[in-house]
Amino acid sequence: MKNTPHIKPNGVEIAETILLPGDPLRAKFIAETFLENVVTFNTVRNMFGYTGTYKDKKISVMGTGMGMPSVGIYAYELIHTFGVKNLIRIGSCGAMQEDLKLFDIIVALGASTNSNFASQYKLQGTFAPTASWSLLNRATEVAKEKSIPVHVGNILTSDIFYNNDEQAMYAWKEMGILAEDMETAALYMLASKAGVNALTLLTVSDHMITHEEASTSERQTAFTQMMNIALELA
């Protein structure tokens, strides 16, 4: 029976395609709301994981926690111990461009970062973490089919939530960065190294330039639109 220090499925299968919200309670909500025949595969550290079906296709969902170190642990174990092939992050982000509005959906083509995560690979240069084309292409097709507007582009994965340099975002903004999250670059690097697929879908929950913020109920409504895309990727 396969186990790791952080994931103990107790014999429950983890699907080859998994949705990865940061919040474990969001994973619970997804399983209970969108999936059928749901079975819990992880409760270690209250990082809840579930496997169920969507349109008769097996799919799993699990929280990852916040930041690159946390998602890095779970993504690595899901890939290398449990054989997951398609990892789809679904989360929130802070927008950096004026034309982005609250609740807009971003498909992360690439993930720039201020993290040192890539140093472990001992590369003689700067690695550009990017999404898997197969998942990205399908996500944009689904969005078009469902008439859901999306923005496709580069995001920033930051190690810092409360940045002491309040002007730091503007240099990234000038480079065309759409928004900031804290996990995607690590996910894309791990997937690239392992030869598996990864994609991040984000909903704008706050705006780093205008300082607008969505309420909890508003976030839930916008989140459902993102889920309508993500679930079809299974």
N, C-alpha and C positions, 0 to 999 in steps of 0.2 A: 504493500500500500504506500503510495507516494505521499510524503509530507515534507514541509519545510518548517523552519522555526516560526514563520509568519502565516502560513496557509496550511490548514489541516482539513482536507475535504472529507475524511472518514468514508472514503469509497464513492462519494458523489462525483460524477463526471463534471469536468470543467470543459465547456464547449470551445471549439477552435476559434470562435469569434466572441469577443468580450467587450462590453461597454464599461468604461472606467470614469465615473464621476469622482471628484475629490472627496465629497462628503459620503461617509458610509450610510447615513440615513437617507440620502438621495438614492443610493443603490437599492435600499429597502423599498422606497417609494416606487422606483421603476419596476422592480420585480412584482410588487403587489398590484400595480396599476396597468402595466403593459404586457406582462408575460402570463402564460398559462402553465399548469403542471410544475409549479415552482418548488424547488428543493434547495435548502440552505447548504452551501458547501464550506463556508468559513465564518467563524465568530471570534477567532483569535484577535486579541486587542480591540475587540468590537469593530474590526474592519470587515463589515458584513459582505458576504459573497453569495450569489444565488445562481442557479441554473434553471432555465425554463424553456418554453417554446414561444415563438412568435410566427404566426402563419405557418405552423407545423415545422419550423426550422429551429434547431436547438441553438440557444444563445445564453451566455452568462453575463452577469453584471457584478461589479465589485468596486468598493471604494478604494482610493489610493492614498488618502491623506493629502497634506499640503506640501508643496515644494519638490524639487528634483530628487533629493535623497530618498524621500518616502516613495514617490512613484517609481524611482529607480529600483528599489527593493522588490516591490510587488510585480512590476513589469518583468524584471529579470527572472523571478521565480516562475511566473506564469508561462514565460517563453521556454525556459530551459528545463524546468521540472515537469510542467503540466502540458507542454506541447501546444500552447495557444499560438495561432497563426495570424489572427487579425485583431489588433488592439485599437479600439476607438475611444479616445478621450472625449468626454462630453462635460463641458464646464462653463464657467463664467469668466469674464475678462473686463479690464478697464480700457476703454477706447482712447486712442490718441489723436485721431483725425477728426476735424470738424464735421465732415460729411457723414460720419457714423452717428447713429442715434441709439438711444436706449432700446434694447430688445433686438437690435440687428443681429444677424447670425454671420459669424466669420468661419470660413473654411481655411485652416492654416496650411498654406502651401509650404512655408518654411518657418523655422523658429530660430531667430537670432538669439543670442544669450550673453549675459554678463557673468555667467558661471564658469568655473574651471573644470566642469564635469568631463569635458573631452580630453583633458590631460592624461587620463588613464590609458588612452589608446596610443600615446606616444607618437602622434602624427607630426610630421615636419611641415606644419602649416596650420591653416584654420579650416576646420571642418564645417560645412554648411548643412545642418540637419533639415531634411525635407520629408514631406509626406510621401506615402506610397501612391503612385499614379493610379493604380487600379481602384483603390478606395476613394481617392480624391475625385477621379473622373465619375465614378458611380454616384458619389454624393452630390455633385453638381447636376447630374442628370436627374436624380430623384427630386432635387429642389426645383428644377425646371418643370418636371412633370406635375408637381404639387403646387406650382405657382408660389413658391416661397423664395423671396429675394435673399441672396447671400452675397457676401464680399469674400473674394479669394485673394490671399496675399500673405505677406510676411508678418509675423508677430514677434514680440520679444518675450522670451522666457527669462524672468528675473529671479535672482536669489533674494531680492530685497522687497519687502512689502512697504515698510515705512522707511523711505529713502531719506537719509540726512541731507542729501543734495537735492533740493526740490526742483532744480532746473535740469536735472539729468535726463528727464523724459524728452526734452525738446530736441536734443541732438538725435535721438532715435526717431522722433516724429519727422524730422527733416530728411531722414533716410527712407521715409515712406512706410515705416512700421505702423500697422493698423491698430494694434492693441497689445496689452501685456497680460500674460498669465505667469504661472510659476512651475509648470510641469512639462510642457510639450517638448522642449529641446532634449531633455533626458529620454523621453519616450521614443523620439525619432532616432536618437543615436543608438539606443539599445536595439531597436528594430532593425536598423541598417546593419549593425554588426552581426545580428543573428540571421539576417536574410528573411525576415518576416514583414508583415504589413502593419503600418500604423497611420492613423489620421486623427487630427483634433478638430472638433466642432465646438465653437464657443458662442455663447450668447452675451451680448454687451449688457452688463449689470450696472455699470457706472461709467462716467466719462471723466477722464483725468484732466481734460482741458476745461470743460464747462462745469465740472463738479456735480453734475446731475447724478442721482442715484435712484435705482428702482426699489420699490417696496417689496416685501416678501411675497405678497399675493401677485403682484405684477410679474415678478421673476418666474413664478410657477407657470403662468400662462405662456410666457415667452419660451420657457424651457420645453413646453410640450411641442412647440413647433420644431425645435431642434431634435427632439426625440423622434418626430415623424420622419426625419431624414435618417437619423442614426440607425433606427430599427430595420430600415429597408436594406441596410448594408449587410445584414446577416445572410 
